[in-house]
Amino acid sequence: MPPLRTALSQGPAGVPGSAEAGLDALDRAARRAAAAGARLLVTPELSLTGYALGDRLPERAEAADGPSAHAVARIAAAHGVAIAYGYPERADGLLYNSARLIAPDGAPLANYRKTHLYGGYETEHFTPGAELVVQARLDGIRVGLLICYDVEFPEAVRAHALAGTDLLLVPTALMRPYENVARTVVPARAWESQLYIAYANRCGREGEFTFTGLSCLAAPDGTVRARAGTGDDLITADADPARLAASRAENPYLADRRPELYSTLHAHPHPHPEPHAPLQGEPRR
């Protein structure tokens, strides 16, 4: 199975003034990705509309198969490149922070709703999704979807690894001063769960938010195959099934797990469990 050449678009900065402007930016990115030999283009969180829409979110939201989805399908087919893009989804009277994957021929492959909402802005405007592992096949590679904050939870990435995800697509809107997530956490997630992670971030300033950029393709051997800077950029690198297989054969994390010991992970839903009972020899307070 040949490597999957993957492009990550980081920009342009700012909120598109209209749906047409967002689609035009996506078309330009898809053209650049195809010219670079990419078979897949990953764009940032809420890439079609911009992140900092505030009270304009409801008017820009669409159904998963709405007009923008059909327009993206035409762009994908025109350039022969699969596209993962972020958008505000309207369904059953609720708003979701969603990502959709379109095949190179324009066929819909997957739709994911962000499960871990970050901060007051997102929790005020969006409903969290209820399905963590959403996958599709692309050129023989099993591709999964998460969005931004989701990847910061090791359980979310591990769930994908256990479900067989080879390449995890993460449209992102990582803000300053949390550059350590892009630089440290994402490569660590790829290493500990033995998969590729395509982390496509926003850049520049939108309203009260300043985004870090630093998009990357992190590999299961702990390396970063490509890294963007802090401005408008498009990078490419390969997700190589042969390298993935070799890394999984060498790294025994998944095989050496002992799930029977991990039941306490679900026993304390509160982030600060009650203090433990004193250990033997430990003074009581």
C-alpha positions as CSV (number, residue, x, y, z in Angstrom):
1,M,0.0,0.0,0.0
2,P,1.6,3.3,-1.0
3,P,2.0,6.3,1.4
4,L,-0.9,8.7,1.6
5,R,0.5,12.2,0.8
6,T,-1.3,14.5,3.2
7,A,-1.5,18.3,3.0
8,L,-2.3,20.5,6.0
9,S,-3.7,24.0,5.3
10,Q,-3.0,26.7,7.9
11,G,-4.8,29.8,6.8
12,P,-5.6,32.3,5.6
13,A,-6.1,34.1,9.0
14,G,-9.3,35.8,9.9
15,V,-13.1,35.1,9.4
16,P,-14.3,34.8,5.8
17,G,-16.8,37.5,5.1
18,S,-19.2,35.0,3.4
19,A,-19.8,31.4,2.6
20,E,-18.4,32.0,-0.9
21,A,-15.2,33.5,0.5
22,G,-14.7,30.4,2.7
23,L,-15.2,28.1,-0.2
24,D,-12.8,30.2,-2.4
25,A,-10.1,29.8,0.2
26,L,-10.7,26.1,0.4
27,D,-10.5,25.8,-3.4
28,R,-7.2,27.6,-3.5
29,A,-5.8,25.3,-0.8
30,A,-7.1,22.2,-2.6
31,R,-5.4,23.4,-5.8
32,R,-2.1,23.9,-4.0
33,A,-2.4,20.5,-2.3
34,A,-3.1,18.7,-5.5
35,A,-0.2,20.5,-7.2
36,A,2.1,19.1,-4.4
37,G,0.9,15.6,-5.1
38,A,-1.4,15.3,-2.0
39,R,-4.3,12.9,-2.0
40,L,-5.7,14.4,1.2
41,L,-6.1,18.0,2.4
42,V,-6.8,18.7,6.1
43,T,-8.0,22.2,7.1
44,P,-8.5,23.8,10.5
45,E,-11.4,23.7,12.9
46,L,-14.4,25.7,11.6
47,S,-12.3,26.4,8.4
48,L,-15.3,27.2,6.2
49,T,-16.7,30.0,8.4
50,G,-13.9,31.1,10.8
51,Y,-13.9,30.4,14.5
52,A,-14.8,33.7,16.1
53,L,-18.3,34.1,14.7
54,G,-20.0,34.7,18.1
55,D,-23.7,35.4,17.7
56,R,-23.4,34.9,13.9
57,L,-22.9,31.2,14.3
58,P,-26.5,30.2,13.9
59,E,-26.9,32.0,10.6
60,R,-23.7,30.4,9.2
61,A,-24.5,26.9,10.4
62,E,-25.7,24.3,7.9
63,A,-26.8,20.7,7.8
64,A,-24.1,18.1,7.2
65,D,-25.4,17.7,3.6
66,G,-26.2,21.4,3.1
67,P,-25.1,23.7,0.2
68,S,-21.5,24.1,1.5
69,A,-21.1,20.3,1.7
70,H,-22.1,20.0,-2.0
71,A,-19.7,22.8,-2.9
72,V,-16.8,21.1,-1.1
73,A,-17.7,17.9,-2.9
74,R,-17.3,19.7,-6.2
75,I,-13.9,21.2,-5.1
76,A,-12.7,17.8,-4.0
77,A,-13.7,16.2,-7.3
78,A,-12.3,19.0,-9.4
79,H,-8.8,18.6,-7.8
80,G,-8.9,14.9,-7.1
81,V,-8.1,15.3,-3.5
82,A,-10.0,14.2,-0.3
83,I,-10.9,17.1,2.0
84,A,-11.4,17.2,5.7
85,Y,-12.9,20.5,6.7
86,G,-14.5,22.1,9.8
87,Y,-17.9,23.8,9.9
88,P,-20.8,24.6,12.3
89,E,-23.4,22.0,11.8
90,R,-27.1,22.5,12.5
91,A,-29.1,19.4,13.3
92,D,-32.5,18.9,15.1
93,G,-32.3,22.5,16.4
94,L,-28.9,22.1,17.9
95,L,-25.4,23.4,16.8
96,Y,-22.4,21.2,16.7
97,N,-18.7,22.0,16.0
98,S,-18.2,19.4,13.3
99,A,-15.7,18.1,10.8
100,R,-16.6,16.4,7.5
101,L,-14.5,14.2,5.3
102,I,-15.1,14.1,1.5
103,A,-13.5,11.6,-0.8
104,P,-11.4,12.6,-3.9
105,D,-14.4,11.9,-6.1
106,G,-16.7,14.1,-4.0
107,A,-18.5,11.3,-2.1
108,P,-19.1,11.9,1.6
109,L,-17.0,9.6,3.8
110,A,-17.6,10.7,7.5
111,N,-19.0,13.4,9.7
112,Y,-17.8,14.0,13.3
113,R,-19.1,16.2,16.1
114,K,-16.6,17.6,18.6
115,T,-17.0,15.7,21.8
116,H,-14.9,17.7,24.2
117,L,-15.8,21.4,24.0
118,Y,-13.3,24.0,25.2
119,G,-14.0,27.1,27.3
120,G,-17.0,29.3,27.7
121,Y,-17.3,30.3,24.0
122,E,-17.7,26.7,22.8
123,T,-19.9,25.5,25.6
124,E,-22.2,28.5,25.1
125,H,-22.7,28.0,21.4
126,F,-22.3,24.3,20.7
127,T,-23.7,20.9,21.9
128,P,-21.0,18.2,22.5
129,G,-21.1,15.2,20.2
130,A,-21.9,11.8,21.5
131,E,-19.9,9.5,19.2
132,L,-16.1,9.5,19.8
133,V,-14.8,7.2,17.2
134,V,-15.8,8.1,13.6
135,Q,-13.8,6.5,10.8
136,A,-13.6,6.0,7.1
137,R,-11.4,4.2,4.5
138,L,-9.2,6.3,2.2
139,D,-6.9,4.6,-0.3
140,G,-6.9,1.5,2.0
141,I,-5.9,3.5,5.1
142,R,-8.3,3.7,8.1
143,V,-8.8,7.4,8.8
144,G,-10.4,8.8,12.0
145,L,-11.6,12.3,13.0
146,L,-11.2,14.3,16.2
147,I,-11.3,18.1,16.6
148,C,-8.8,20.3,18.5
149,Y,-9.3,19.8,22.3
150,D,-10.3,16.2,21.8
151,V,-6.8,15.2,21.0
152,E,-5.6,16.5,24.3
153,F,-7.4,13.6,26.1
154,P,-5.2,10.5,25.8
155,E,-8.4,8.4,26.2
156,A,-9.8,9.8,22.9
157,V,-6.7,9.0,20.9
158,R,-6.3,5.6,22.5
159,A,-9.9,4.8,21.6
160,H,-9.1,5.4,18.0
161,A,-5.9,3.3,18.2
162,L,-7.9,0.4,19.6
163,A,-10.5,0.8,16.9
164,G,-7.7,0.5,14.2
165,T,-7.3,4.1,13.1
166,D,-4.1,4.6,11.2
167,L,-4.3,8.3,10.4
168,L,-6.1,10.6,12.8
169,L,-7.2,13.9,11.3
170,V,-7.5,16.8,13.8
171,P,-8.9,20.1,12.5
172,T,-7.8,22.6,15.2
173,A,-8.1,26.1,16.6
174,L,-5.3,26.1,19.2
175,M,-4.8,29.4,20.9
176,R,-1.9,31.1,22.5
177,P,-0.3,30.5,25.0
178,Y,-0.8,26.8,24.5
179,E,1.9,26.1,21.9
180,N,3.1,23.1,24.0
181,V,0.1,21.2,22.8
182,A,1.2,21.4,19.1
183,R,4.9,21.0,20.0
184,T,4.8,18.3,22.7
185,V,1.4,16.8,23.3
186,V,0.5,15.9,19.7
187,P,3.7,14.0,18.9
188,A,3.4,12.2,22.2
189,R,-0.1,11.1,21.4
190,A,1.1,9.7,18.0
191,W,3.9,7.8,19.8
192,E,1.9,6.4,22.7
193,S,-1.0,5.3,20.6
194,Q,1.0,4.3,17.5
195,L,-0.8,6.2,14.7
196,Y,-0.3,9.2,12.5
197,I,-1.8,12.5,13.5
198,A,-2.6,15.3,11.0
199,Y,-3.0,18.4,13.2
200,A,-4.2,21.3,11.1
201,N,-4.4,24.5,13.1
202,R,-5.6,28.1,12.5
203,C,-3.3,31.0,12.6
204,G,-3.5,34.8,13.2
205,R,-6.0,36.7,15.2
206,E,-9.8,36.5,15.2
207,G,-11.6,38.7,17.6
208,E,-10.4,37.9,21.1
209,F,-8.5,34.8,20.0
210,T,-4.9,34.5,18.7
211,F,-4.1,31.2,17.1
212,T,-0.7,29.5,17.3
213,G,-0.3,27.8,13.9
214,L,2.3,25.1,14.2
215,S,0.3,22.6,12.3
216,C,2.1,19.2,11.9
217,L,2.0,15.6,10.7
218,A,3.2,13.6,13.7
219,A,4.4,10.0,13.1
220,P,4.1,6.9,15.3
221,D,7.8,6.8,15.8
222,G,7.7,10.1,17.7
223,T,9.0,12.3,14.8
224,V,7.3,15.2,13.2
225,R,7.3,14.7,9.4
226,A,6.3,18.3,8.6
227,R,5.8,21.4,10.7
228,A,4.2,24.8,9.8
229,G,5.2,28.1,11.2
230,T,2.9,30.6,12.8
231,G,1.5,32.2,9.6
232,D,-0.5,31.3,6.5
233,D,1.1,28.0,5.3
234,L,0.4,24.7,3.5
235,I,2.7,21.7,4.3
236,T,2.8,18.2,3.0
237,A,4.1,14.9,4.3
238,D,3.4,11.2,3.9
239,A,1.4,8.9,6.1
240,D,3.2,5.7,5.3
241,P,1.5,2.3,6.1
242,A,4.8,0.5,5.9
243,R,6.4,2.8,8.5
244,L,3.3,2.5,10.7
245,A,3.5,-1.3,10.6
246,A,7.2,-1.3,11.5
247,S,6.6,1.1,14.3
248,R,3.8,-0.9,15.7
249,A,5.9,-4.1,15.5
250,E,8.7,-2.4,17.4
251,N,6.6,-0.5,20.0
252,P,4.6,-2.8,22.3
253,Y,2.4,-0.3,24.0
254,L,-0.9,-1.5,22.6
255,A,-0.1,-5.2,23.0
256,D,1.2,-4.8,26.5
257,R,-1.9,-2.9,27.9
258,R,-3.6,-4.5,30.9
259,P,-7.2,-3.2,30.7
260,E,-8.2,-5.2,33.8
261,L,-6.2,-2.7,35.9
262,Y,-7.7,0.4,34.4
263,S,-11.3,0.3,35.8
264,T,-10.5,3.2,38.1
265,L,-10.3,5.4,35.1
266,H,-14.1,5.3,35.0
267,A,-14.7,5.2,38.8
268,H,-13.9,8.9,39.5
269,P,-15.9,11.1,37.1
270,H,-15.0,14.2,39.1
271,P,-11.6,15.7,38.2
272,H,-10.6,15.8,41.9
273,P,-11.4,12.5,43.6
274,E,-11.9,12.3,47.3
275,P,-8.6,12.1,49.3
276,H,-7.3,8.5,49.6
277,A,-7.3,6.6,52.9
278,P,-4.0,6.9,54.8
279,L,-1.5,4.4,53.6
280,Q,0.2,2.0,56.0
281,G,2.6,4.1,58.1
282,E,1.3,7.4,56.8
283,P,0.3,9.9,59.5
284,R,-3.4,10.7,59.7
285,R,-4.4,14.4,59.4
